[in-house]
Amino acid sequence: MVAAANHKSFVYYRRALKDFEVAKPGSIFFLLLLTFSGITGFSQTDRDNGEASQLKMNLLKASPAERPDTLIKLFAYYRLQDPVVAMEYAALALNEATQLGDSLNMVKAYNARAFIFKESNLYIKAIEDYKLALGIAERNGFENQVKFLLNNLAIVYRQIGAFDKSLDYHLRSLKIREEAVDLEGMAVAHLNIGILYNDLQDWSNNLSHLNQALSIGTKEEIPDIIRDVYLNLIYSYINLKNFKEAETYVKKALEFCQTNECDDKFLAQIYYNLGNIRFYDKSYEEAEHLIRKSMSFINPDEQSRIYSNAYFKLSSIKVALNQVDSGTYYNDKALEYANSSNYNTIKLEIFKSYADIFKQEGNYEQAYEYQKKYIELNDSIFSQEMAKNLANIQMEFQEELTQKIIAGKDEEIIRNKRINQLLALVVLLVTALLVIVFWNFRLKQVANRKLNEAKNVIEKQNQALTDLNNSLEQKVRDRTRLLHDTNLKLQKSNMELDNFIYKTSHDIKGPLATLQGMCMVALKDVKDELALNYLQKLSETANRLNTILAKLLVINQISNSMIIDNKINFEERIDKALEGLEKGIQAGGIHIKKNIDQKINFISDAYLIENIFRNLLDNGVKFSDEAKKESFIEILVKETNDNVAISVTDNGVGLNPEGIEKIFDLFSKGGEKAESIGLGLYLVKLSVDRLEGQVSAEVTPEGWSRFSIQLPKIRKEQPEKMVEDDVHRF
């Protein structure tokens, strides 16, 4: 819902922007267009609001140099109540600032536009604009803008699950705020880093940064920081199953709201967390009541993430009460809102819940699909590369802190040394050489003590880094074990699927043969034309079903049979593959062109080679274009350095470029012909994979279809001895 609305908004924005580009900034037409267009014209609401009206009047009177700043103020006014109009003002501000070479307002305009993209869940576009703004700000030394842009980039990267990049930008922002002694900014940075560690389930760092933010917020009396830290501490202690501590902070948060302003979003999250606590206490009815009450405070279109969490928790409650249908329904709602906001971390929980529900119902196919989605998303978010990046970022940050400590100690030592030297010089004027020796001795003592302190700090930091590495290694081992268990389950599922296909195909073949025989007898005996027509269609359907079963058996055969190597005669294999296709070739007037290198000495499985040609040629015959005067299928076989290259080209109806990536998938069709069942190209891919080759499809510049295959002369799993006689499996 959110994405669709924003799409319409940006279509309108681009159309309106073209009108503004017609008028050059500074011209009378441009000013009139600003005043009377649907974008900035005075509506009834504007006339009632003095601030908006005054800003628009200022814009009409402003000089070219003043316009970008006024447009940014108009953006700030509209950014929450009307994002479409706000986006238009941001675009106009960027255009004006760019023409003037006004770097600061260019940064503000890019930041403004990125804000709208972020709020519309268009995170990639938001990242692009934030980075453009950051580059300009860094080149021009706009430190105040740089720290905010780093924080904004970190938040967007966290929302798309790129936690390593998010942490990097947060730490860079924190460094700038610490150097500027910006206490409120430091509290914001610590709060955001704590939230990030919450997503990573690193509770030690999570609580450390949240408590630092709370300490600064309490000392500096920053209500927004205190409120948000309370909320995140509640969530952290719930995840740590420390419900007593969680309820303590719930009480503190509610007491805070009695003396400070708390918005509906904050109250919604408080009630959600109370419901979460009751869920773990198994007070399911009270938990459901609290979760639903939390949802009543907010608009689902504006707070899709909170709604996604709430629906997921309702699903968990229903599953705990054995109300599986209701649990599935709420899971669907949770996934809908998670998709609208690209909320990947809750998607992991939803997919896992789906897998558990379907497994409980005995629907193992659906359970497998959602387990697969869970693993794929989990690996994309918490990859080993991300874990290494996070470790490196934290190590670099800790090392930088260590170097600062050492540098501070060195400066202190030097400062003390200079002071002592001055004192020694003064004493030298009034005392004897003995006093000078005494002060030099004291100086060495101080230096040694400082060095020992620095050494102790370094040892503590090294121990912390060692503990962090051990933790990360354990996580990697846990993920590896999970992958191993999942692979075993997949192998078992594949084996069961192969057995199912084989047994089912054989069980159906008997009744199907009887049906075909009865159809043949009936076609000879029945005289009624309508009945004959029905019998003919029934016979054709039975034949197609027989073809499907045969190909399913071929799939099973290819997957489970041992590869038998022979010297390959490509001419002979192609001729055998053409057997049975003569009727279709003659009916379509198809000309078969063969260009085969006769000097090829190639050892491989004759059955698999023949299967490749049979299905590619059958595909070319099925999808021939009857409207063309001359149809052809061209077969090319040649030898390269380490491979045998095969290509089959036809000038039939052609391939759909949009679906070409999935053309080799099971039951994927290259076209819409009824007789195609989507197994032929899958058999080609299966055969090529068994021979350790590569297959691809493309549309030639002439619009023809071309399938290219590369088969290695020497396979990794090739046996040492070759079987001399040709082998037929069927």
Summary of the structure (lengths in Angstrom):
residues: 730
radius of gyration: 36.1
end to end distance: 55.6
largest distance: 139.2
contacts: 2232
relative contact order: 0.03
helix: 73%
strand: 6%
